[in-house]
Amino acid sequence: MEGSTNNTKPVGLIAGSQLLPIEFARIVKQTSHLRIIAVGFEGETDPALEGLVDELHWIRVGQLGRLIKVFKQAGVRQCVMLGQVAPRNIFETRLDLRALGVLLRLKEKNAHTIFGAVAEELAKDGIELVDPRPWLKPLMPSVGFRMGPPIDSRVMSDLEFGYRIAKEIARLDIGQTVVVKRGVVLAVEGFEGTDQCILRGGELAGKKGGAVAVKVAKEGHDMRFDIPCIGPETVRNCSRAGVSVLGFEGNKTLVLDRPTCENLCARFKVSILAI
């Protein structure tokens, strides 16, 4: 949907995969008159986003120069970055000169350093990457929120243990998710992401299942480009893996498509809890 002539102030949306870019677009349209100029990634971004934004421009992962050109031509001065990009694409795609320059300047290459450098590159052209939480607050439950069956004392003990371990691996920039069972760490999230960590940890828990997953945010977490999220696919993966409970950090984690999550928790007897 390109070429809109509406002069309302635009906000840019760098849209990765999964539900978050769509949820953001819906909330913005329901609560404001902002025009949304979106950039989507071929093979990553859900095409359904097109019906929710004013313009959607398609690029390949690694075309940073083109992304900036789209925003500048549309008059975008502030943008948000939401959704995921498959980690392999950072290293397997063909980068344009601007993206290549960013990557070569980095000594450490993780989500925070890479996307932080992208933010700096946007700023060189007068485009500020902003924190999207003011729009997304309705999706961010507080401590004590729960869906699914009640949780017993043994599970609470594993949640507390998993929370401490997850906070430590987050501090070390390793990942944000761990899977534990009866005080044993089964899986630690690395480059593969939350879903694969849950599946791996569930497999190691054995046929009886009963593992507990915990997802947190790093202290000083830069919420401009990496807000922890859970959604229906997370609940499905917990069920597939035999993970009975998923704890997440309250006031720092988004729960996407809450009605579907609630139905799935009841159906699969999986509990999700803000801690």
C-alpha positions as CSV (number, residue, x, y, z in Angstrom):
1,M,0.0,0.0,0.0
2,E,2.3,2.7,-1.2
3,G,2.0,6.3,-2.3
4,S,-0.4,7.6,0.4
5,T,-0.9,11.4,0.3
6,N,-2.1,11.8,3.9
7,N,0.0,14.5,5.6
8,T,-0.5,13.2,9.1
9,K,2.8,12.8,11.0
10,P,4.4,9.4,10.1
11,V,6.1,6.9,12.3
12,G,8.4,4.3,10.8
13,L,8.0,0.6,11.5
14,I,10.9,-1.8,10.9
15,A,8.9,-5.0,10.8
16,G,10.4,-8.5,11.5
17,S,8.5,-11.7,11.7
18,Q,5.7,-13.0,14.0
19,L,2.8,-11.1,15.6
20,L,4.4,-8.0,17.2
21,P,4.5,-5.7,14.2
22,I,0.8,-6.5,13.5
23,E,-0.2,-5.9,17.1
24,F,1.7,-2.6,17.1
25,A,0.0,-1.4,13.9
26,R,-3.4,-2.3,15.2
27,I,-2.9,-0.4,18.5
28,V,-1.5,2.7,16.8
29,K,-4.4,2.9,14.4
30,Q,-6.9,2.4,17.2
31,T,-5.4,5.1,19.5
32,S,-3.9,7.7,17.2
33,H,-3.9,9.4,13.8
34,L,-0.3,8.5,13.0
35,R,0.6,7.3,9.6
36,I,2.7,4.1,9.6
37,I,5.4,3.7,7.1
38,A,6.6,0.1,7.3
39,V,9.6,-1.7,6.0
40,G,9.2,-5.5,5.8
41,F,11.8,-8.2,5.1
42,E,11.2,-10.7,2.3
43,G,10.6,-14.1,3.7
44,E,10.3,-12.8,7.3
45,T,7.5,-10.2,7.7
46,D,3.9,-11.3,7.6
47,P,2.2,-9.9,4.4
48,A,-1.0,-9.4,6.5
49,L,0.8,-6.2,7.8
50,E,0.0,-4.5,4.6
51,G,-3.7,-4.1,5.4
52,L,-2.8,-2.3,8.7
53,V,-0.3,0.3,7.6
54,D,-0.3,3.3,5.2
55,E,2.8,2.1,3.2
56,L,4.7,-1.2,3.2
57,H,8.0,-1.4,1.4
58,W,9.7,-4.7,0.9
59,I,13.5,-5.1,1.2
60,R,16.0,-8.0,1.9
61,V,17.7,-8.4,5.2
62,G,20.9,-6.4,5.0
63,Q,19.6,-3.6,2.8
64,L,20.2,-0.9,5.4
65,G,20.8,1.8,2.9
66,R,17.5,1.2,1.2
67,L,15.6,1.1,4.5
68,I,17.0,4.5,5.4
69,K,16.1,5.9,2.0
70,V,12.5,4.7,2.3
71,F,12.1,6.5,5.7
72,K,13.8,9.7,4.5
73,Q,11.6,9.9,1.4
74,A,8.5,9.4,3.5
75,G,9.5,12.1,6.0
76,V,10.0,9.7,8.9
77,R,11.8,11.2,11.9
78,Q,11.0,8.5,14.5
79,C,10.8,4.7,14.0
80,V,10.4,1.5,16.0
81,M,11.9,-1.9,15.4
82,L,9.6,-4.8,16.2
83,G,9.5,-8.5,15.4
84,Q,12.2,-11.1,14.8
85,V,14.7,-11.7,12.0
86,A,16.1,-15.2,11.8
87,P,19.6,-15.2,13.3
88,R,21.1,-17.0,10.4
89,N,20.1,-14.2,8.1
90,I,22.6,-11.8,9.8
91,F,25.4,-13.9,8.5
92,E,24.0,-15.7,5.4
93,T,22.5,-12.7,3.5
94,R,24.3,-10.3,1.2
95,L,24.8,-7.0,3.0
96,D,24.8,-3.7,1.2
97,L,27.8,-1.4,1.8
98,R,26.1,0.5,4.6
99,A,25.2,-2.6,6.5
100,L,28.6,-4.2,5.8
101,G,30.3,-1.2,7.3
102,V,28.2,-1.4,10.4
103,L,29.0,-5.1,10.9
104,L,32.7,-4.7,10.3
105,R,33.0,-2.0,12.9
106,L,31.7,-4.3,15.6
107,K,34.0,-6.4,17.8
108,E,31.2,-8.3,19.4
109,K,28.2,-9.3,17.3
110,N,25.1,-10.0,19.3
111,A,21.5,-8.6,19.1
112,H,22.3,-5.5,21.3
113,T,25.5,-4.5,19.5
114,I,24.1,-5.1,16.0
115,F,20.8,-3.3,16.5
116,G,22.4,-0.6,18.6
117,A,24.8,0.1,15.7
118,V,21.8,0.2,13.3
119,A,20.2,2.8,15.6
120,E,23.3,4.9,15.4
121,E,23.3,4.6,11.6
122,L,19.7,5.7,11.4
123,A,20.5,8.7,13.7
124,K,23.1,9.9,11.2
125,D,20.2,10.6,8.8
126,G,18.0,12.3,11.4
127,I,15.9,9.2,12.1
128,E,15.5,8.3,15.8
129,L,14.9,4.7,16.9
130,V,12.4,5.1,19.8
131,D,11.1,2.9,22.6
132,P,7.7,1.4,21.5
133,R,6.4,0.7,25.0
134,P,4.2,3.7,25.2
135,W,2.1,2.1,22.5
136,L,2.5,-1.4,23.7
137,K,1.7,-1.0,27.5
138,P,-1.7,-2.9,27.1
139,L,0.2,-6.0,26.0
140,M,2.6,-5.9,29.1
141,P,1.2,-7.7,32.2
142,S,2.3,-6.9,35.7
143,V,3.7,-9.3,38.3
144,G,1.1,-11.9,39.4
145,F,-0.6,-12.2,36.0
146,R,-1.4,-15.9,35.2
147,M,-3.1,-18.0,32.6
148,G,-3.6,-21.8,32.8
149,P,-3.8,-24.2,35.8
150,P,-2.7,-23.2,39.3
151,I,1.0,-23.6,40.2
152,D,2.2,-25.8,43.1
153,S,5.1,-25.1,45.5
154,R,7.6,-27.4,43.7
155,V,7.0,-25.4,40.5
156,M,7.4,-22.1,42.3
157,S,10.7,-23.3,43.6
158,D,11.9,-24.1,40.0
159,L,10.5,-20.7,38.8
160,E,12.6,-18.9,41.4
161,F,15.7,-21.0,40.6
162,G,15.2,-20.5,36.8
163,Y,14.7,-16.7,37.3
164,R,18.1,-16.4,39.0
165,I,19.9,-18.4,36.3
166,A,18.1,-16.6,33.4
167,K,19.0,-13.2,34.9
168,E,22.7,-14.3,35.0
169,I,22.8,-15.5,31.4
170,A,21.1,-12.3,30.3
171,R,23.7,-10.3,32.2
172,L,26.4,-12.1,30.2
173,D,24.6,-11.4,26.9
174,I,24.1,-15.2,26.2
175,G,20.3,-15.3,26.1
176,Q,17.1,-14.6,28.0
177,T,15.5,-18.0,28.5
178,V,16.3,-21.1,30.5
179,V,14.6,-24.5,31.0
180,V,14.9,-26.2,34.4
181,K,13.5,-29.2,36.3
182,R,13.8,-29.9,40.0
183,G,16.8,-27.6,40.4
184,V,18.7,-28.8,37.3
185,V,19.4,-26.5,34.3
186,L,18.3,-28.4,31.2
187,A,18.8,-25.7,28.5
188,V,20.1,-22.2,28.1
189,E,19.1,-20.0,25.2
190,G,21.8,-19.2,22.8
191,F,21.6,-17.9,19.2
192,E,18.7,-20.2,18.4
193,G,16.1,-18.2,20.2
194,T,13.4,-18.9,22.9
195,D,11.3,-21.4,21.0
196,Q,14.2,-23.7,20.2
197,C,15.5,-23.5,23.7
198,I,12.1,-24.6,25.1
199,L,12.0,-27.5,22.7
200,R,15.5,-28.6,23.5
201,G,15.0,-28.3,27.2
202,G,11.7,-30.2,27.1
203,E,13.4,-33.1,25.2
204,L,16.0,-33.3,28.0
205,A,13.3,-33.3,30.7
206,G,12.4,-36.9,29.7
207,K,9.1,-38.5,28.7
208,K,7.3,-37.4,31.9
209,G,7.9,-33.7,31.1
210,G,7.4,-31.3,34.0
211,A,10.1,-28.8,33.0
212,V,9.8,-25.1,33.7
213,A,10.9,-22.4,31.4
214,V,11.7,-18.8,32.5
215,K,12.2,-15.8,30.2
216,V,13.6,-12.5,31.5
217,A,15.0,-9.1,30.3
218,K,18.5,-8.1,30.8
219,E,19.2,-5.3,33.4
220,G,19.5,-2.1,31.4
221,H,17.8,-3.9,28.5
222,D,17.5,-1.6,25.5
223,M,13.7,-1.9,24.8
224,R,14.0,0.0,21.6
225,F,14.8,-3.1,19.6
226,D,14.4,-6.2,21.8
227,I,11.3,-6.5,24.0
228,P,10.8,-10.0,25.4
229,C,7.6,-11.5,23.9
230,I,5.6,-14.6,24.3
231,G,2.6,-15.6,22.2
232,P,0.5,-18.5,21.0
233,E,3.4,-20.2,19.3
234,T,5.3,-20.1,22.6
235,V,2.5,-21.9,24.4
236,R,2.3,-24.5,21.6
237,N,6.0,-25.1,21.9
238,C,5.7,-25.5,25.6
239,S,3.0,-28.1,25.0
240,R,5.1,-29.9,22.4
241,A,8.1,-30.0,24.7
242,G,6.3,-31.1,27.8
243,V,7.1,-27.8,29.5
244,S,4.3,-27.3,32.0
245,V,5.0,-23.8,33.2
246,L,6.5,-20.7,31.6
247,G,7.5,-17.8,33.9
248,F,8.2,-14.4,32.4
249,E,9.3,-11.1,33.8
250,G,6.3,-8.9,34.7
251,N,6.2,-5.3,33.4
252,K,9.0,-6.1,30.9
253,T,7.4,-8.8,28.7
254,L,4.7,-8.6,26.0
255,V,2.0,-11.2,25.8
256,L,0.7,-11.3,22.2
257,D,-2.8,-12.4,21.1
258,R,-3.9,-12.9,24.7
259,P,-7.3,-14.6,23.9
260,T,-5.6,-17.3,21.8
261,C,-2.9,-17.8,24.5
262,E,-5.6,-18.2,27.1
263,N,-7.5,-20.8,25.1
264,L,-4.3,-22.7,24.4
265,C,-3.2,-22.7,28.0
266,A,-6.6,-24.2,29.0
267,R,-6.4,-26.7,26.2
268,F,-2.8,-27.9,26.8
269,K,-2.8,-27.4,30.6
270,V,0.2,-25.1,30.3
271,S,0.5,-22.2,32.8
272,I,2.2,-18.9,32.0
273,L,3.0,-16.5,34.9
274,A,4.4,-13.0,35.3
275,I,7.0,-13.1,38.0
